[in-house]
Amino acid sequence: MRDSKPIQNIYLVGNPNCGKSTLFNLLTGLQQKTSNLPGTTIEIRKSKLTHKSGKSIRLFDLPGIYSINPASKDEQIACEPLLNPEHKDRPDSVIIIVDASNLKRNLLLFTQVSDLGFPVSLVLNMSDIAAKKGIAIDCDRLERELGVKVLETSARTNQNIDQLKNLIFETGFTSHFRCFTPPSLKSFFTASDLDLSKYNDYQALQIVYKNADVVGGKAHQKIFEEQRSVEVMVRYKAIDGLLIKCLTQSSGRKQFSKKIDSVVTHPILGYLLFLSILFIIFQSVFTLAAYPMDLIEQGFDWVGNFSSNKMPNGIMESLIVNGVLAGLSGVIVFIPQIIILFMFLAILEDSGYMSRVSFILDKIMRKFGMNGRSVLPLISGAACAIPAIMSTRTIENKRDRLITIMVTPFISCSARLPVYILLISIIPIQTKIFGIFNHQGFLLMAMYLLGVFTSLIAGIVLSRFIKNTDSTGFFMEMPNYQWPRTKNIVITCFTKAKTFVWDAGKIIFLVSLVLWYLTSFGPKEKFKEIEEEVAYEVRMNKISTQEANLSLALQKQEHSYAGYFGKSIEPLIKPLGFDWRIGISLITSFIAREVFVGSMATIYGAGQDDFVNIRKKMQSEINPVTKKPLFSTSVCLSLMVFYALALQCVSTISVVHKETKTWKWPILQFVLMSITAWLASWVVFNIF
């Protein structure tokens, strides 16, 4: 071990679902910081804590691992702080959190970490659940057998949390419990350039495992894997002997989890229950978020109108109102959906239910290149793709997670709803389905089903091209059912909202300013010419002042940089039935799909964003070439399909970049979805 530092690094290490992160939340509150481990999307949280004695430490919450023999590359990197002596945040001491109700499985990780030579302490969390199961642990005997400090806690009831706070500031002990003797590595020294002199025997063994293709050649990989299996069996045998001395369990007490699982994982009832819960979540995210989102929008409207009235007309007023405030609104308006969605996610995760959902849906999702953990991100994409993509962090398999990220934007989000409603309402048909139902409801349902089916098909296609480098097995820990902790849910929602605003928000804000510039400015000579022509028409009493202002705004928009771009892409979108004005709306709605409605109001001369006026104006528009209604059934359906399948959302692109740590996947996603949307729209336009 290295020399102690003034501020030591203390790590919380444990299996998934042992309550480790909940304890970290209780210890740190809102003082924690979140960052990703290098090269992955795995989060590691840390916080600086100061004891009443004045001593300070850095507390780290390592992602949950089952052993230091990881099954995936992301898990391998998560183990780096423990295995790499040169790591910049190398632990000075480790506190191992275990589930007291499942001590045998959890102690495997304890024996491995203690063999690395760290000073360690053992925390028996969920002790209240263990007691309900009739499990009694002799902590004094366990301390003597292991040679380390042992503390019983319960994150749910706050049992011994103050003692845990004191424990993290104490120096741990190196356990004398040794149950595995590493094999000799001398035969591999000559075949490797690895310097193993700075490692103890068990650390050296882990380095050899990690570099199996280097040490001794690839032929030895099978031998190393067999050795790992032997190691696990030897450790569990020693743990069995330890628990005989330190643990007793009363018989005849049927576990509560098994009773619920008979329904939750039932091949029929399990699916019906899940669909019912999804329906509640789906409705809640829409209905509960509507009120705070309306308040946020009204607040920004008030601030925008106030700023517009108080500031003199000009570039600065336009920048503040249409650039800065519009950009901030585009970020902050998403916060209610993010908070509500992650509130439900935290409740389902903390209660232990989501593990069962992933289990029952795993076989179905694997047919589409994903796994059971992909279900909730896809469903939550109906509210907003941004938090849905962020929630894919629960998917451990790297390929499955990437495919889920890539296909989630196909699910119709709430931002598409205003577009669907506007276009459906102006379709010039009055046909009754089956003589009873109107066509609007069926068209709206069809748009959502189109997104679902396209995402599943895309999953199959991507699974053929994206190589699976992780283990294909699906191992799901079934945690105990328990009431979620309110404080843990609040911290989770706050952390996710803060991460979104700061990370994705920066890109959204900058793009808002760029779009403001492109739609507000153009060639000076052309703008001056337009102003002179309009002024002449006013002087000649050909148009009123109000008509002049509207004409000036429309002509400047047409000849702005965005307008020229709309003209330049018109040949590309004309086969879909779109003209250059729709092209401008496609550009402006890139910041957020719902901007399409406001863009159409300005472009088609409505002068305000009243829904009825937009509809009447669009219905009256005539195609200058065909002399028929511009927004025919074919054009409306084509435009709806395009919005259903195209990635018209810069915030989604920014989040995909953040989650994948590269621009490769968001660019590929944008290109493929755009091609898919164009082809589908072309087919629809030509059929109808």
Protein Blocks (a to p, Z undefined) as FASTA:
>chain_A
ZZddfbdcddddddehklmmmmmmmmnommbccdddehiabdcdddddddfkopacdddd
ddddfbfcdfbfklmmmmmmmmmmkbfklcfbdcddddfklmmlmmmmmmmmmmnopacd
dddehklmmmmnopacdfklmmmmnopacddddfklopaklmmmmmmmpccdddfbdfbd
cddfklmmmmpcbdfklpcfklmmmmmmmmmmmngpjklmmmmmmmmmmmmmmmmmmmmm
mmmmmpccdehiacfklmmmmmmmpcklmmmmmmmmmmmmmmmmmmmmmmmmmmmmmmmm
mmmmmmmmmpccdjklmmmmmmmmmmmmmmmmmmmmmmmmmmmmmmmmmnommmmmmmmm
mmmmmmnopafklmmmmmmmmmomklmmmmmmmpmblklmmmmmmmmmmpccfklmmmmm
mmmmmpccfbdehhlacfklmmmmmmmmmmmmmmmmmmmmmmmmmccfbdfbdcdddddd
ddddfklmmmmmmmmmmmmmmmmmmmmmmmmmmmmmmmmgccfklmmmmmmmmmmmmmno
macfklmmmmmmmmmmmmmmklmmmmmmmmmmmmnopafklmmmmmmmmmomklmmmmmm
mmnonopacfklmmmmmmmpccfklopafblfklmmmmmmmmmmmccbfklmmmmmmmno
paklmmmmmmmmmmmmmmmmmmmmmmZZ
